[in-house]
């Protein structure tokens, strides 16, 4: 890797990138043209500023006095307008100031809602007094400290009522001390994302180059690349999902880092409130829909067909469609933020705020993007269920499926049943926001709680949809590493199914404070408590699996053991919420944030990291570097706990989430203790460490994928069918004409199918029995 | 003063006790199994004879599995039971409670004491980090019913010192009952805890309880 730095071209590219990064934050946008206030002033007359029109702004002193009021004279010369006082129109202006306040002196000038001023005289009849002049007067009150920037535009018009031949000029003026240029959070982020896109593209090209360094030719690149991205093979789609997931894991992490800088000290103004609100919204949406879900789909795509002995998924083209809806949705979701009006609703997008005028315009795009994710999840749900039902290897009954496959089956089923509710809610919101329906408009009889019900009916099962596959990975990894059959295979499956069923009737615990019916609050309190039982069974079974085994320590084993510790903590802190009396205090505080990050990061991300180290040799045919892996685990595990453990404490002290700042106790009132500022600073620093530690994984994946040691078919000694094929697996993954047959270590009684087995057999399309043609 | 009401801290201590016990069991078990049953020399001892494509021999013990189904279930029932009582206490409507109307809008709180005595309920202003915010003064030992609504979107007042919060919704009324005790004398910051837009983080008020 370091060799690249000796190449002068690589150094030149890096230098250009660094210069771009350094310059980007200073690019500020100021008003352009006389546009934007069509009916209150003049739109741009002409396409670009003309040098013939010379505006001037007089009356500003050399030394500003804070708070003083100055009278400013605006004039211009040049252009088509003459000086004929009888003409219907001579010109117009638009003046904007970055600070202080502008006010009209007489009625030839009008104040705009955004604080700028423009000439009066608005309609075709020209009843106003402002646009048949070439000079105007306005008053400006200076800010109490600091200087200001002025941007003045003047139109010179020919007076025939059309804009043909009209021209305009621009003048920018600085007065008083100017603030030092400050990087805006959004610009930093946009730069970082562009950088990540470039790094990703660089990796793709590097991989292409390394495939055959001697026969490298640019004209081969596109055929190779387009073959890869248009492929419907489950392994390629899985790799695309993984790349998508890891990329957005990085993007979502950067969102978090930027708003952690804002929260590092109380009263900070690194981000504006608007920016901060967009950042935590996009962090949540990105992490759940663009990082966790695609990474899980990536594992499912890669491993499920291999594990159940199928040549591919049942519906490969639908599979590719389900993937490609994701980047499309991602673009929609992010388009808003680059316009400066990204979604600012929180990932939960509570109505009625989401349909109110106060919400940003980017929310519409955010909703539209999520509708694509709903479509994607539904399509892949059909695909996976079909695959599980019809394509298991000969001899593999339901109760012989490896636990990762079982967890994916339950997760897909839950997603497939819950996500339509979310889709309905999203479509209602989209209609409310675009064509003016009133599903959520309280004044018109809309229900303020409907969205919360629809959202959490999906939102809570969604948590299990992402955590169950992680359970599956841990079951595989622990069993293989301990060299023991998983303890209580049947109870593991029943526990998965139990979580799958109970998981649907617990969602009300998100709404204990919402004013929902007390009966529903009470019922969901009981069911939420109940979920702990199947989850406990799984944890104890994992622990018992190691008993009497011979645990081989590898990186994936370490992540699995780390998962057991952190997920137990996350599960235990979850038990505090169903107790309504405690939830009333803890709801919407950092205790909640700590809890679900212990589940999402300590559970899901750790589980998936374990899975990456476990199946990487199978996917690429090369072993990962164990030393780097252990370094990744040590740094990641420690910094992760430093980030999220203190949040429990902050939450109990009453620090609310989703707030731009926090208040420290003063003599006047009681709020957070002063130590909260120190904890927040520590969290921010640890967050940067945690983010950085993940680059070890990325580096390890790239370098091991290129020149790691060659992997055998079954490097860890697992029993499931993915270890039967070569590493990397052939295409199709299992030979369709010679499918593997499940064998059994113990005497296996096929038996007659039970009641449910008969029902399922009855529902299945009968196998081709040879006789029925036309 | 401290955040969270009496009920919260009582339950919190009990839950912490049991959480600690469960955590100790899991961590000790985890460390014991992962250290004692490790492969001492890092070599691969295929104890259960894993072979690709062969479903391995079963490894289970019905008695153990039932134990860790039933024991946690009993613990859950106990925790549910002790969490049950306080709900009754919190949700019981007191017909003689003083009604304080709370109206929320983006991004401010408005309290209305109606015709209550100034000693029992009084609204004035206070400065919170440079912003003028409402100050609600209540009397310890009196029973209050907060009758809350919103004019625009969902908000939620968080009574930090009492450990209570409840959403306010447009087009409907939600209620919150509380009798401040003498331990709760003092003023604390009231924040909005349901995301409501741009100035959500600065939508504050101060609640003062006096003797």
Interface residues (C-beta under 8 A of the other chain):
Chain A: X267 X273 X274 X276 X277 X309 X344 X345 X346 X348 X350 X351 X352 X353 X356 X358 X359 X400 X442 X443 X445 X446 X448 X449 X480 X482 X483 X484 X485 X486 X487 X488 X489 X490 X491 X513 X514 X515 X518 X522 X525 X526 X529 X530 X532 X533 X536 X537 X539 X540 X541 X543 X544 X545 X546 X547 X548 X549 X550 X551 X552 X553 X561 X564 X565 X568 X569 X572 X573 X575 X576 X578 X579 X580 X581 X582 X584 X585 X587 X588 X589 X652 X653 X654 X656 X658 X659 X660 X661 X662 X663 X668 X669 X670 X671 X713 X714 X717 X718 X719 X720 X721 X723 X724 X740 X741 X742 X743 X744 X745 X746 X748
Chain B: X1 X3 X4 X5 X7 X8 X11 X12 X15 X19 X22 X23 X26 X27 X29 X30 X33 X34 X37 X38 X39 X42 X43 X44 X45 X46 X47 X48 X49 X50 X51 X52 X53 X54 X55 X56 X57 X58 X59 X60 X61 X64 X65 X68 X69 X72 X73 X76 X79 X80 X83 X86 X87 X89 X90 X91 X106 X126 X127 X128 X129 X152 X153 X154 X156 X158 X160 X161 X163 X164 X165 X166 X167 X169 X170 X171 X172 X174 X186 X187 X188 X189 X191 X192 X193 X194 X195 X196 X197 X198 X199 X200 X201 X202 X204 X206 X208
